[in-house]
Amino acid sequence: MDPKLVTMAMGNLGKVTRVTPELTHSFLTFAALDEQSDSAPGQLQIDQTRKIIKELN
């Protein structure tokens, strides 16, 4: 059985890992609901995350 991984980097350089989870074999990503809800440096809001993932696919 392959383990399920959740991987993402933090900060400005880590943003790419939040919208390309397949690059690090992560089975999900994590986003904030809005600017006031972010909990880590580099975290994107859900609307930004969805838009970027849609554009990349």
N, C-alpha and C positions, 0 to 999 in steps of 0.2 A: 504494500500500500504506500503510495506517495504521500508524504506529509503536505498539508496545506500551509502555505506560507503567506504572510502579510509583510511586505517590505516597502519602505519608503524612506527617502532621505529628507533632511530638514534644511531650512534656509533657502536662499534664492537659487542656489545651484541644485537643490533637491526637488524643485518644482517639477522638473521633467519626469521624475520617478512617480509622481502622483497622477500623471496623465498617460503614462505608458507602463502600466503594471506588468504587461507581458514581457517586458525586457528583463525584469528581475524575477520572473516566475511567480509574481504575487497574484493571488486569485481575487483580490479586491483592492479598492483604494478608499481614501477617507477624505472628506471635504467638510468645510464649515457651512452652516446655513447662511450666514451673512458675516460682514466684517467684524461685528461685535462677538461672534461665536467662535472665532478661530482659537485653537488651543496649542498651536505650534508654529514656529517660524517657517515661512514658506508655504503654509497651508492655503489652498485656494478655496474660494467659495463654490458651492455646488453648481451654480449657474455657469461659472467660468469653466469648471471641470467638465461638465457635460458638453459645453460648446467645443472645447478643445478636443476632447475624445471623439466627438462626432466628426470634426474636421479632419482628424488624423485617420479615421477609418473611412 
